[in-house]
Amino acid sequence: MYRILIVEDDRGIGEAIVRQASVWGLEAKCVTDFQNVMSQFGAFDPQLVLMDITLPFFNGYHWCSRIRQVSKVPIIFISSAADNMNIIMAVNMGADDFIAKPFDMSVLMAKINAMLRRTYDFTGISPVLEHRGAVLNTGDNTLTFEGKPIPLSKNEYRILLTLLENKGSVVSRERLMEKLWQTDSFVDENTLTVNVGRLRKKLDGAGLIGFIETRFGVGYLVK
């Protein structure tokens, strides 16, 4: 089931879209915290975003730009500010389409389904994992935080991916070493310790202090 994230502060419109999406076999969810849209984006991992322009705290252009820094997910703007300048601005910020309010709900659903077919029938889905504002894109193996890329080695990526897939739970050293065995290099406990240490240093340097916790004698976790 495709997931749609709705970044719209008009509760009535948002709830109406959620209901209509369900009829079409889509799962839709409205953003509730307009200061932390990226956290909700990462947690819900949508295949399409509906974005209004006028929002609390930051406008839709800001969030469109932030999403484009970490994902190629289709973004459709829905707004009553449908003059040429706003449409051009939305497209320049990375939007894929613009639908003027008020709109017919069936037309909106038809456009959403067409966009989903064009995007995923040919390219597949590249999910992202988010924690504390850090976004790991499993489609291109990249990590970003506050819009800035954090370079990762193959081993560091595998470690972080495994920890984020098990967020809140301790991952044993043995399991992490199994993941690193996928590389061509021999991996022992010291190699794992070195890789985790290097990853921690990179995360700390980017401002993600204490992102990975050690549970001595057991393993590691992010929480």
C-alpha positions in Angstrom: 0.0 0.0 0.0 1.4 3.4 -1.0 1.8 6.0 1.7 1.0 9.7 1.3 2.2 12.3 3.8 -0.1 15.4 3.9 1.6 18.6 5.0 -1.5 20.8 5.3 -2.6 22.8 8.3 -6.3 22.9 7.3 -7.5 20.0 9.4 -10.7 19.6 7.4 -8.9 19.3 4.0 -6.3 16.9 5.5 -8.9 14.6 7.0 -11.0 14.6 3.8 -7.9 13.6 1.8 -7.2 10.8 4.3 -10.7 9.4 3.9 -10.7 9.6 0.1 -7.2 8.1 -0.1 -8.5 5.1 1.9 -11.2 4.5 -0.6 -8.6 4.4 -3.3 -6.5 1.9 -1.3 -3.9 4.4 -0.2 -2.6 5.1 3.3 -2.5 8.8 4.1 -1.3 10.6 7.2 -1.4 14.3 8.2 1.6 16.1 9.7 0.8 17.1 13.2 4.0 18.9 14.3 4.8 21.6 11.8 8.1 22.4 13.4 9.4 18.9 12.8 8.1 17.8 9.4 11.3 15.9 8.6 11.0 13.6 11.6 7.5 12.7 10.6 8.6 12.3 6.9 11.3 9.9 8.0 9.1 7.9 10.4 6.2 7.5 7.9 8.5 6.9 4.9 5.9 8.1 2.3 5.9 7.4 -1.4 4.3 10.8 -2.1 4.0 14.1 -0.3 1.1 16.6 -0.6 2.4 20.1 0.4 0.6 23.4 1.1 2.5 26.6 0.7 1.2 28.5 3.8 2.1 26.6 6.9 2.9 27.4 10.6 6.6 28.2 11.4 8.1 27.4 7.9 6.3 27.5 4.5 6.0 24.6 2.1 8.9 25.8 0.0 11.2 25.3 3.0 10.0 21.8 3.6 10.1 20.9 -0.1 13.7 22.0 -0.2 14.5 19.9 3.0 12.9 16.8 1.5 14.7 17.2 -1.8 18.0 17.2 0.1 17.4 13.6 1.2 14.8 12.1 -1.1 13.4 12.0 -4.7 9.9 11.2 -3.5 7.2 12.9 -5.6 5.9 16.2 -4.1 2.6 17.7 -5.2 1.8 21.2 -4.0 -1.9 22.0 -3.1 -2.6 25.7 -2.6 -5.0 28.5 -3.2 -2.0 30.7 -4.0 -2.0 29.4 -7.6 -0.6 32.4 -9.4 2.3 31.8 -11.9 5.0 33.0 -9.5 4.0 30.5 -6.8 3.8 27.7 -9.3 7.2 28.5 -10.8 8.7 28.8 -7.3 7.3 25.4 -6.3 8.7 23.7 -9.4 12.1 25.4 -8.9 12.2 24.1 -5.3 11.6 20.5 -6.5 7.9 20.0 -6.8 6.5 17.6 -9.4 3.0 19.1 -9.7 0.8 21.9 -8.5 -2.9 21.6 -7.9 -4.9 24.8 -7.2 -7.5 25.0 -4.3 -10.4 24.4 -4.3 -10.0 21.1 -6.1 -12.2 18.2 -6.9 -11.2 15.3 -4.7 -11.6 12.7 -7.5 -9.3 14.8 -9.7 -6.7 15.0 -6.9 -6.8 11.2 -6.4 -6.5 10.6 -10.1 -3.4 12.8 -10.3 -1.9 11.1 -7.2 -2.4 7.7 -8.7 -0.9 8.7 -12.0 2.1 10.2 -10.3 2.6 7.0 -8.2 2.3 4.8 -11.3 4.8 6.9 -13.3 7.3 7.0 -10.4 7.2 3.5 -8.9 6.3 1.2 -11.8 9.7 1.9 -13.3 12.0 3.1 -10.5 11.0 1.2 -7.4 10.8 2.7 -3.9 13.9 3.9 -2.0 13.0 4.1 1.6 14.6 6.4 4.1 15.3 5.9 7.8 15.3 8.9 10.1 16.5 9.4 13.7 17.1 12.7 15.6 17.0 14.5 12.3 19.6 12.3 10.6 18.3 10.7 7.4 19.7 7.5 5.9 18.6 7.0 2.3 18.8 3.3 1.5 18.3 4.0 -2.2 21.7 5.7 -2.6 23.3 4.8 0.7 23.7 8.4 1.8 23.4 10.0 5.3 22.4 13.7 5.8 21.9 15.8 8.8 20.5 19.4 8.7 20.9 19.3 4.9 24.6 18.4 5.0 25.9 15.0 3.8 28.0 12.8 6.1 30.3 10.5 4.1 30.2 6.8 5.2 32.3 3.9 4.3 30.6 0.6 3.2 31.1 -0.9 6.7 29.9 2.3 8.5 26.8 2.3 6.3 26.0 -1.3 7.1 26.5 -0.7 10.8 24.2 2.4 10.8 21.6 0.7 8.6 21.4 -2.3 11.0 21.1 0.0 14.1 18.4 2.2 12.5 16.4 -0.8 11.4 16.4 -1.9 15.0 16.0 1.5 16.6 15.4 1.3 20.3 16.8 -2.2 20.6 20.3 -3.4 21.3 22.0 -5.0 18.3 24.6 -7.6 19.4 28.2 -7.4 18.2 27.8 -10.8 16.6 24.9 -9.6 14.4 26.8 -6.5 13.4 29.8 -8.7 12.5 27.6 -10.8 10.3 26.5 -7.7 8.4 30.2 -6.7 7.9 31.0 -10.2 6.7 29.2 -9.2 3.5 32.3 -7.2 2.6 35.5 -8.7 1.1 37.6 -8.0 4.2 37.9 -10.2 7.3 36.0 -8.9 10.2 36.8 -9.6 13.8 35.8 -7.9 17.1 38.6 -5.4 16.9 37.6 -4.4 13.3 34.0 -3.9 14.4 35.2 -1.7 17.3 37.3 0.4 15.0 34.5 0.9 12.5 32.0 1.9 15.2 34.6 4.3 16.7 35.1 5.9 13.3 31.3 6.2 12.7 30.8 7.7 16.1 33.5 10.3 15.4 31.8 11.3 12.1 28.4 11.6 13.8 29.8 13.6 16.7 31.6 15.9 14.3 28.3 16.5 12.5 26.5 17.4 15.7 24.9 14.0 16.4 26.5 13.6 19.9 25.8 10.3 21.6 23.9 9.0 18.6 25.1 5.4 19.1 25.2 4.0 22.7 27.3 1.1 23.8 25.9 -1.6 26.0 29.0 -3.2 27.3 29.2 -7.0 26.8 26.0 -6.9 24.7 26.2 -4.5 21.7 25.1 -1.1 20.4 21.8 0.8 19.9 20.4 4.1 18.7 17.4 5.5 20.6 
